Amino acid sequence: MNFEALCTRLAHNAQAIRSLVRGVSIEQASWKPTPDDWSILEVINHLYDEEIEDFRAHLDHILHRSGQPWPRIDPAGWVTARRYNERQLGQSLTSFLEARQESLDWLRSLESPDWATTAEASFGSIRAGEMMAAWVAHDMLHQRQLVELQWAYLTRQVTPYQVHYAGEW
């Protein structure tokens, strides 16, 4: 595993996420294609909480406290309990970007982490290297989600016109 490449990807992912929400209106930020879907605002606030309470915390747990009970989280429940969709996009994005920078600083401060260190989680065993890789992959999943939300919003906004000429989605 190339740790430095993964850290660089986390930094680039943060900037890609920033670009994906730049220029989004208040209406678009809270818009959902269906009631069960997440809005852009919910995705950004999810990323912020996951940054602090999931990936950084769990990687630290695996590396430094693997014998202790796995810290519990509730990402799906936080969306409504923490009222993500009622927040301001600009502040939410800033909070995420600042938290990501803190994570990158923390990651780069680690001295010779043992990526094979394993902890027992509620879902089974997980190695530190798997948590690090999942962190990067999680960003990519939500980048895809943000693009899909942008696409759905665009196609709704241009009705009755179609976007077929652009190519197959």
C-alpha positions as CSV (number, residue, x, y, z in Angstrom):
1,M,0.0,0.0,0.0
2,N,1.3,3.4,-1.0
3,F,0.4,5.5,2.1
4,E,1.6,8.8,0.6
5,A,-0.4,8.2,-2.6
6,L,-3.5,7.6,-0.5
7,C,-3.0,10.8,1.5
8,T,-2.5,12.7,-1.7
9,R,-5.8,11.2,-3.1
10,L,-7.6,12.2,0.1
11,A,-6.4,15.8,-0.5
12,H,-7.4,15.7,-4.1
13,N,-10.8,14.2,-3.3
14,A,-11.5,17.1,-0.9
15,Q,-10.8,19.6,-3.7
16,A,-13.0,17.5,-6.1
17,I,-15.8,17.5,-3.6
18,R,-15.4,21.3,-3.2
19,S,-15.6,21.7,-7.0
20,L,-18.7,19.5,-7.2
21,V,-20.7,21.8,-4.9
22,R,-19.3,25.2,-6.0
23,G,-22.0,27.4,-7.3
24,V,-24.9,25.3,-6.0
25,S,-27.9,27.3,-5.0
26,I,-29.6,27.1,-1.7
27,E,-32.5,25.4,-3.4
28,Q,-30.3,22.8,-5.1
29,A,-28.3,22.2,-2.0
30,S,-31.3,20.9,-0.1
31,W,-33.1,19.3,-3.1
32,K,-33.7,15.5,-3.1
33,P,-34.7,13.5,-6.2
34,T,-36.9,11.4,-3.9
35,P,-37.7,11.6,-0.2
36,D,-35.4,8.6,0.5
37,D,-32.4,10.1,-1.4
38,W,-29.9,12.4,0.2
39,S,-29.4,16.0,-0.8
40,I,-26.1,17.6,-1.6
41,L,-26.2,19.3,1.8
42,E,-26.8,15.9,3.5
43,V,-23.8,14.4,1.6
44,I,-21.5,17.2,2.6
45,N,-22.5,17.0,6.3
46,H,-22.2,13.2,6.2
47,L,-18.7,13.5,4.8
48,Y,-17.8,16.0,7.6
49,D,-19.1,13.7,10.4
50,E,-17.5,10.6,8.8
51,E,-14.2,12.5,8.6
52,I,-14.1,13.0,12.4
53,E,-16.2,10.3,14.0
54,D,-15.7,7.4,11.6
55,F,-12.5,7.2,9.5
56,R,-10.1,9.2,11.5
57,A,-11.4,7.9,14.8
58,H,-11.6,4.3,13.7
59,L,-8.2,4.3,12.1
60,D,-6.7,5.8,15.3
61,H,-8.6,3.1,17.2
62,I,-7.1,0.3,15.1
63,L,-3.6,1.6,15.3
64,H,-3.5,2.6,18.9
65,R,-6.4,0.9,20.9
66,S,-7.2,-2.2,18.9
67,G,-8.0,-4.2,22.1
68,Q,-10.8,-1.8,23.2
69,P,-14.4,-1.9,22.1
70,W,-15.1,-0.6,18.6
71,P,-16.5,3.0,18.7
72,R,-20.2,3.0,17.6
73,I,-21.5,5.4,15.0
74,D,-24.9,6.0,13.3
75,P,-24.2,7.7,9.9
76,A,-27.7,7.0,8.5
77,G,-29.4,8.2,11.7
78,W,-27.3,11.3,11.9
79,V,-28.8,12.6,8.6
80,T,-32.1,13.4,10.3
81,A,-31.0,13.5,14.0
82,R,-28.4,16.2,13.2
83,R,-30.7,18.0,10.7
84,Y,-28.1,18.0,7.9
85,N,-30.6,19.4,5.4
86,E,-31.2,22.5,7.5
87,R,-27.6,23.6,7.5
88,Q,-25.8,26.1,5.3
89,L,-23.8,24.6,2.4
90,G,-20.9,27.1,2.6
91,Q,-20.3,26.5,6.3
92,S,-20.8,22.8,6.0
93,L,-18.3,22.6,3.1
94,T,-15.8,24.7,5.1
95,S,-16.1,22.4,8.1
96,F,-15.5,19.4,6.0
97,L,-12.5,20.9,4.3
98,E,-11.0,22.0,7.6
99,A,-11.6,18.5,9.1
100,R,-10.0,16.9,6.1
101,Q,-6.9,19.1,6.5
102,E,-6.7,18.1,10.2
103,S,-7.0,14.4,9.1
104,L,-4.2,14.8,6.6
105,D,-2.0,16.5,9.2
106,W,-2.8,13.7,11.7
107,L,-2.1,11.0,9.1
108,R,1.3,12.6,8.1
109,S,2.2,12.7,11.8
110,L,1.9,9.0,12.2
111,E,5.3,7.3,12.7
112,S,5.7,4.0,10.9
113,P,2.1,2.9,11.2
114,D,1.6,-0.9,11.1
115,W,-1.1,-1.2,8.4
116,A,-1.6,-4.9,9.2
117,T,-2.8,-4.1,12.8
118,T,-6.3,-5.6,13.2
119,A,-9.2,-4.6,15.3
120,E,-12.5,-6.3,16.0
121,A,-15.5,-4.3,14.8
122,S,-19.2,-5.0,15.0
123,F,-19.0,-6.4,11.4
124,G,-15.8,-8.4,12.0
125,S,-12.1,-7.9,11.7
126,I,-10.6,-4.9,9.9
127,R,-7.0,-4.0,9.3
128,A,-5.6,-0.5,9.5
129,G,-4.7,-0.7,5.8
130,E,-8.3,-1.6,4.9
131,M,-9.6,1.4,6.9
132,M,-7.2,3.7,5.1
133,A,-8.2,2.3,1.7
134,A,-11.9,2.5,2.6
135,W,-11.5,6.1,3.6
136,V,-10.4,7.0,0.0
137,A,-13.0,4.7,-1.5
138,H,-15.7,6.4,0.6
139,D,-14.8,9.8,-0.8
140,M,-15.2,8.4,-4.3
141,L,-18.6,6.9,-3.6
142,H,-19.8,10.3,-2.5
143,Q,-18.2,12.1,-5.4
144,R,-20.2,9.8,-7.7
145,Q,-23.3,10.6,-5.6
146,L,-22.7,14.3,-5.9
147,V,-22.4,14.0,-9.7
148,E,-25.6,11.9,-9.8
149,L,-27.4,14.6,-7.8
150,Q,-26.1,17.3,-10.2
151,W,-27.3,15.3,-13.1
152,A,-30.8,14.7,-11.6
153,Y,-31.2,18.3,-10.8
154,L,-30.1,19.4,-14.2
155,T,-32.5,17.1,-16.0
156,R,-35.3,18.4,-13.8
157,Q,-34.4,22.0,-14.4
158,V,-34.3,21.8,-18.2
159,T,-37.7,20.1,-18.6
160,P,-39.4,19.9,-21.1
161,Y,-36.1,19.7,-22.9
162,Q,-34.1,16.6,-23.0
163,V,-30.3,15.9,-22.6
164,H,-30.2,12.8,-24.8
165,Y,-27.8,14.5,-27.2
166,A,-25.2,14.6,-24.4
167,G,-24.9,10.8,-24.4
168,E,-26.1,7.9,-22.4
169,W,-26.1,8.4,-18.6
